[in-house]
Amino acid sequence: MVDDAMTLASSDGGSPALVPIMSVLMIMGLVQVVRPQLIWRLNSRLQRGWVKNPEATEPTRRGYTMQRVSGVLFLAVATWILVRNL
């Protein structure tokens, strides 16, 4: 009986962990679109000890624009994955 339930669950195509994981990733993608500076600030702390001046590594306006574009693309792909697997 357990094998039948496992087969039925696996034939459904969706993993029970897919929705929570994709939700967290989509929130991160949304932050990347709305406030890429916040992501840079969080990551700049990780650069200490590796980079002489972490504040000097802040992206330019073009860099932030590219982060926003990649965030929009990521959100589109993540939404497509969620819709396809639900």
LINWOWO-V543977 format. One record per pair of residues at least 12 apart in sequence whose ideal C-beta (glycine too) atoms are under 10 Angstrom apart, sorted by sequence separation. I is the first residue (numbers start at 1). J is the second residue. D is the distance in Angstrom with one decimal. If there is no record, write none. Layout:
# LINWOWO-V543977
i: (I,I)
j: (J,J)
d: (D,D)
This chain:
# LINWOWO-V543977
i: (44,41,44,40,43,44,40,41,40,40,37,37,36,40,40,39,36,37,40,36,39,35,36,36,37,36,32,36,39,35,33,34,36,32,33,36,32,33,32,33,34,32,33,32,33,31,32,33,29,30,33,29,30,32,33,28,29,32,29,30,29,30,28,29,28,29,26,29,30,25,26,29,25,28,29,26,25,26,23,26,22,25,26,22,25,22,23,22,18,19,22,18,22,19,18,19,14,18,14,15,13,14,13,14,12,13,12)
j: (56,54,57,54,57,58,57,58,58,59,58,59,59,63,64,64,63,64,67,64,67,64,65,66,67,67,64,68,71,68,67,68,70,67,68,71,68,69,69,70,71,70,71,71,72,71,72,73,70,71,74,71,72,74,75,71,72,75,73,74,74,75,74,75,75,76,74,77,78,74,75,78,75,78,79,78,78,79,78,81,78,81,82,79,82,81,82,82,81,82,85,82,86,85,85,86,82,86,84,85,84,85,85,86,85,86,86)
d: (9.9,9.8,6.9,9.6,9.2,7.5,8.4,8.9,6.1,6.4,8.2,8.8,7.6,8.8,8.1,9.7,8.3,6.9,8.3,4.7,7.4,9.6,8.7,9.1,9.4,4.1,9.7,6.1,9.2,9.7,8.3,8.4,9.5,5.7,5.2,7.4,7.0,8.8,9.9,9.1,8.4,7.3,3.9,3.5,5.8,8.1,8.9,9.9,8.8,7.4,8.7,5.0,9.8,7.3,6.9,8.7,8.2,8.7,9.0,9.5,4.5,6.7,8.7,4.6,9.9,9.4,8.3,9.2,9.9,7.9,6.2,6.3,9.3,9.8,9.6,5.1,6.0,7.4,9.2,9.9,5.7,9.6,7.9,8.8,10.0,6.5,8.5,5.3,8.0,7.1,8.6,7.5,10.0,8.6,5.8,7.6,9.4,8.4,9.4,7.8,8.6,4.6,6.0,6.2,9.1,9.1,9.8)
